[in-house]
Amino acid sequence: MQLKGIFPAVVTPFEGDETVSLGGLQENLRRYNATRVSGYVILGSTGESVLLRPAEAEAVLAAAREAAAPEKLLIAGTGAESTAETIARTKHAASLGYQVALVKTPYYYKPAYRAEAYLSYYRAVADASPIPVLLYSVPQFTGVTLETPEILGLAAHPNIVGIKDSSGNVQRLAEVVAGTGDRFNVLTGNAAVVYPAMLVGARGAILALAAALPEKCVELFERAECGQHQEARQLQCALASASKRIVSEGGIAGVKYAMDVRGYRGGLARRPLLPLAEEQKRSIAQSLTELHAVAVRA
């Protein structure tokens, strides 16, 4: 399996009473269907998966599957703290028609975890999974980093097809590409390094920023892929600035507000995540205006 291109990390919209808005989710996906994104990640970090009840998560998976265009690849976030629960979630996603499972590292008992624990965890999940597994290293949330030796060891498993690395560490991406070649899909989860990641062999990105700016993120990927390096650098710099304000500083609430500004269904993040301050909203709106004004030369 080849995972290539831009995959938005899809948000979970909520109504004013914090109930899940399945209609809002499907409305967003129908708009994304008209763009050149390669597929969608449902129930990832940006989807506030850790804040959803099990029944809500199942409803989100089903609603997204229904709304996604047939040509878009569907990736489900299925990682849990226990191996057994991760396997159960992965099998459920597969039964709904999801094609790839995105599995984050367990992290709660991190003082007790060593490399061997992660190798055992991922191999057990991959052995039991009816669909390919994508490793997910997101140290800014978990405090855990999958290092190159662990990734290379797991890449040998026939049902582990790649990694989403959200650390922004391009050197690690290059090491993994060098150690695995064409048989392993390396994707960055950091919008600030899409272009340099592709230069060292990454095949694309899974981005929170793409939930609000799918067209710009796809344009960056396509310009980098076809060798328009000056244009790609210019757009990468603009997207790095936007990502800093929207994603790094604004968090989930920032992504959702940027979506609201652009006419998508974003809304508020679920508590205990707090809404943005008015100053943050102004900063994000300004960033979107500045990005819109960037005219990349063809």
C-alpha positions as CSV (number, residue, x, y, z in Angstrom):
1,M,0.0,0.0,0.0
2,Q,1.2,3.5,-0.9
3,L,0.1,6.4,1.2
4,K,0.8,9.6,-0.7
5,G,-0.4,13.2,-0.6
6,I,-2.2,15.3,2.0
7,F,-4.6,13.8,4.5
8,P,-6.6,16.2,6.7
9,A,-6.7,15.3,10.3
10,V,-10.5,15.7,10.5
11,V,-12.1,17.5,13.5
12,T,-15.1,16.4,15.4
13,P,-17.6,19.2,15.4
14,F,-19.9,19.7,18.4
15,E,-23.2,21.4,18.9
16,G,-23.6,24.2,21.5
17,D,-24.4,21.6,24.2
18,E,-21.2,19.6,23.4
19,T,-23.0,16.8,21.7
20,V,-21.3,15.5,18.5
21,S,-22.6,17.1,15.3
22,L,-22.6,14.2,12.8
23,G,-24.2,16.5,10.3
24,G,-21.4,19.0,10.7
25,L,-18.8,16.3,10.2
26,Q,-20.4,15.1,7.1
27,E,-20.8,18.6,5.7
28,N,-17.1,19.2,6.1
29,L,-16.2,15.9,4.4
30,R,-18.5,16.7,1.5
31,R,-16.6,19.9,1.0
32,Y,-13.2,18.1,1.3
33,N,-14.4,15.6,-1.3
34,A,-14.2,18.4,-3.9
35,T,-10.5,19.0,-3.1
36,R,-7.5,17.0,-4.1
37,V,-6.7,15.6,-0.7
38,S,-5.9,11.9,-0.8
39,G,-8.1,10.8,2.1
40,Y,-9.0,11.5,5.7
41,V,-7.9,10.6,9.2
42,I,-10.9,10.2,11.5
43,L,-10.5,10.0,15.3
44,G,-7.0,11.3,15.4
45,S,-5.6,13.8,17.9
46,T,-7.3,16.7,16.0
47,G,-10.5,14.8,16.1
48,E,-10.5,15.0,20.0
49,S,-10.7,11.2,20.1
50,V,-9.6,11.1,23.7
51,L,-12.6,13.3,24.7
52,L,-15.2,11.1,23.0
53,R,-17.3,8.4,24.7
54,P,-17.1,5.0,22.9
55,A,-20.5,5.3,21.4
56,E,-19.7,8.7,20.1
57,A,-16.5,7.5,18.5
58,E,-18.3,4.6,16.8
59,A,-20.9,7.1,15.4
60,V,-18.2,9.4,14.1
61,L,-16.5,6.5,12.3
62,A,-19.8,5.4,10.7
63,A,-20.8,9.0,9.7
64,A,-17.5,9.8,8.1
65,R,-17.5,6.5,6.2
66,E,-20.9,7.4,4.8
67,A,-19.9,10.9,3.7
68,A,-16.4,10.3,2.3
69,A,-16.1,10.0,-1.5
70,P,-15.2,6.4,-2.6
71,E,-11.8,7.5,-4.0
72,K,-10.6,9.0,-0.7
73,L,-8.6,6.7,1.5
74,L,-10.0,6.3,5.0
75,I,-7.6,6.1,8.0
76,A,-9.0,5.5,11.5
77,G,-7.3,6.4,14.7
78,T,-7.6,3.2,16.8
79,G,-4.8,3.5,19.3
80,A,-5.6,2.8,23.0
81,E,-3.7,2.2,26.1
82,S,-4.1,-1.5,26.1
83,T,-3.2,-3.9,23.3
84,A,-6.5,-5.7,23.5
85,E,-8.5,-2.5,23.2
86,T,-6.4,-1.3,20.3
87,I,-7.0,-4.5,18.5
88,A,-10.8,-4.3,19.2
89,R,-11.0,-0.8,17.8
90,T,-9.0,-1.6,14.8
91,K,-11.2,-4.6,13.9
92,H,-14.3,-2.4,14.3
93,A,-12.9,0.3,12.0
94,A,-12.0,-2.4,9.4
95,S,-15.6,-3.8,9.6
96,L,-16.9,-0.3,8.7
97,G,-14.6,-0.2,5.6
98,Y,-11.6,1.8,6.9
99,Q,-8.5,0.9,5.0
100,V,-5.7,1.8,7.4
101,A,-5.4,2.0,11.2
102,L,-3.4,4.9,12.7
103,V,-2.1,3.6,16.0
104,K,-0.5,6.0,18.5
105,T,2.0,4.9,21.1
106,P,0.6,4.0,24.6
107,Y,1.9,6.5,27.1
108,Y,0.2,6.4,30.5
109,Y,2.7,4.0,32.1
110,K,5.7,5.5,30.2
111,P,8.2,5.1,33.1
112,A,7.7,1.3,32.7
113,Y,7.8,1.3,29.0
114,R,11.0,0.5,27.1
115,A,11.6,-0.1,23.4
116,E,10.7,-3.7,23.8
117,A,7.2,-2.8,25.1
118,Y,6.5,-0.8,22.0
119,L,7.8,-3.4,19.6
120,S,5.7,-6.1,21.3
121,Y,2.6,-3.8,21.3
122,Y,2.8,-2.9,17.6
123,R,3.6,-6.4,16.5
124,A,0.7,-7.8,18.4
125,V,-1.7,-5.2,16.9
126,A,-0.4,-5.7,13.4
127,D,-0.6,-9.5,13.7
128,A,-4.3,-9.2,14.7
129,S,-5.3,-6.3,12.4
130,P,-7.3,-7.1,9.2
131,I,-6.1,-3.8,7.7
132,P,-2.6,-2.2,7.5
133,V,-1.2,-0.4,10.5
134,L,0.3,3.1,10.4
135,L,2.6,3.9,13.4
136,Y,1.8,7.2,15.1
137,S,4.5,9.1,17.0
138,V,3.2,12.3,18.6
139,P,5.5,13.2,21.4
140,Q,3.9,16.7,22.0
141,F,0.8,14.9,23.3
142,T,2.1,11.6,24.6
143,G,5.6,12.4,25.8
144,V,6.7,9.3,23.9
145,T,8.9,9.3,20.8
146,L,9.4,6.3,18.5
147,E,13.1,6.5,17.7
148,T,14.7,5.3,14.4
149,P,15.8,1.8,15.6
150,E,12.3,1.0,16.9
151,I,10.7,2.3,13.6
152,L,13.1,0.3,11.5
153,G,12.5,-2.8,13.6
154,L,8.7,-2.5,13.1
155,A,9.0,-1.6,9.4
156,A,10.0,-5.3,8.8
157,H,6.4,-6.4,9.8
158,P,4.4,-7.1,6.6
159,N,1.3,-5.4,8.1
160,I,3.0,-2.2,9.3
161,V,3.0,0.0,6.3
162,G,4.4,3.4,7.5
163,I,4.5,6.1,10.1
164,K,3.0,9.4,10.9
165,D,5.8,11.3,12.7
166,S,4.5,14.6,14.2
167,S,7.7,15.6,16.0
168,G,9.0,17.8,13.1
169,N,12.3,16.0,13.3
170,V,13.4,15.8,9.6
171,Q,16.6,14.0,10.4
172,R,14.6,11.0,11.8
173,L,12.4,11.0,8.7
174,A,15.5,10.8,6.6
175,E,17.0,8.0,8.6
176,V,13.8,6.0,8.3
177,V,13.5,6.6,4.6
178,A,17.2,5.5,4.2
179,G,16.6,2.4,6.2
180,T,13.3,1.3,4.6
181,G,13.3,2.5,1.0
182,D,10.2,2.3,-1.1
183,R,8.5,-0.4,1.1
184,F,7.5,2.0,3.9
185,N,5.3,5.1,3.9
186,V,6.8,8.0,5.8
187,L,4.4,10.9,6.5
188,T,5.0,14.0,8.5
189,G,2.3,15.3,10.9
190,N,3.9,18.8,11.1
191,A,2.8,21.4,8.6
192,A,6.0,23.4,9.1
193,V,8.2,20.8,7.6
194,V,6.2,19.3,4.7
195,Y,8.6,20.5,2.0
196,P,11.8,19.5,3.7
197,A,10.2,16.2,4.7
198,M,9.4,15.5,1.1
199,L,12.9,16.4,0.0
200,V,14.3,13.6,2.2
201,G,11.7,11.1,0.9
202,A,8.5,11.5,2.8
203,R,5.4,10.7,0.7
204,G,3.1,13.3,2.2
205,A,1.5,14.5,5.4
206,I,-1.4,14.1,7.8
207,L,-2.1,17.6,8.9
208,A,-4.4,19.5,11.3
209,L,-3.8,22.6,9.2
210,A,-5.4,20.8,6.2
211,A,-8.7,20.7,8.1
212,A,-8.9,24.4,7.6
213,L,-6.7,24.9,4.5
214,P,-6.8,21.7,2.4
215,E,-6.2,23.5,-0.9
216,K,-3.1,25.3,0.3
217,C,-1.6,22.1,1.8
218,V,-2.3,20.2,-1.4
219,E,-0.7,22.9,-3.4
220,L,2.4,22.7,-1.3
221,F,2.6,18.9,-1.8
222,E,2.0,19.1,-5.5
223,R,4.6,21.9,-6.1
224,A,7.2,20.0,-4.1
225,E,6.4,16.7,-5.9
226,C,6.8,18.2,-9.4
227,G,10.0,20.0,-8.5
228,Q,8.8,23.6,-8.3
229,H,11.2,24.3,-5.5
230,Q,11.2,28.0,-5.4
231,E,7.4,28.1,-5.3
232,A,7.3,25.2,-2.7
233,R,9.7,27.1,-0.4
234,Q,7.6,30.2,-0.6
235,L,4.4,28.4,0.2
236,Q,6.1,26.4,2.9
237,C,7.2,29.5,4.7
238,A,3.7,31.0,4.5
239,L,2.1,27.7,5.8
240,A,4.7,27.4,8.6
241,S,3.7,30.9,9.9
242,A,0.0,30.0,9.6
243,S,0.5,26.7,11.4
244,K,2.3,28.3,14.2
245,R,-0.6,30.6,15.0
246,I,-3.4,28.3,14.2
247,V,-2.1,24.9,15.4
248,S,0.8,25.3,17.7
249,E,-0.5,28.3,19.6
250,G,-4.3,27.9,19.0
251,G,-4.5,24.1,19.4
252,I,-7.7,22.3,18.6
253,A,-9.7,25.4,19.3
254,G,-7.4,27.3,16.8
255,V,-8.0,24.8,14.1
256,K,-11.7,24.9,14.6
257,Y,-11.8,28.7,14.6
258,A,-9.9,28.8,11.4
259,M,-12.4,26.4,9.9
260,D,-15.2,28.7,11.0
261,V,-13.6,31.6,9.4
262,R,-13.3,29.7,6.1
263,G,-17.0,28.5,6.2
264,Y,-16.5,25.0,7.5
265,R,-18.2,23.5,10.6
266,G,-15.5,23.9,13.3
267,G,-17.2,25.2,16.5
268,L,-15.9,24.9,20.0
269,A,-13.5,22.3,21.3
270,R,-14.9,20.0,24.0
271,R,-14.1,20.8,27.6
272,P,-11.7,20.8,29.4
273,L,-10.2,22.4,26.3
274,L,-10.9,26.1,26.6
275,P,-12.2,28.5,23.9
276,L,-9.8,31.0,22.3
277,A,-9.3,34.5,23.6
278,E,-10.3,37.3,21.4
279,E,-6.7,38.2,20.8
280,Q,-6.0,34.7,19.5
281,K,-9.0,34.9,17.2
282,R,-7.7,38.1,15.7
283,S,-4.2,36.6,15.2
284,I,-5.7,33.6,13.4
285,A,-7.9,35.7,11.2
286,Q,-5.0,37.9,10.3
287,S,-2.9,34.8,9.5
288,L,-5.6,33.6,7.1
289,T,-5.8,36.9,5.4
290,E,-2.0,37.0,5.0
291,L,-1.9,33.5,3.6
292,H,-4.7,34.3,1.2
293,A,-2.7,37.2,-0.1
294,V,0.3,35.0,-0.9
295,A,0.6,34.7,-4.6
296,V,2.9,31.8,-5.4
297,R,4.4,32.2,-8.9
298,A,3.6,29.3,-11.2
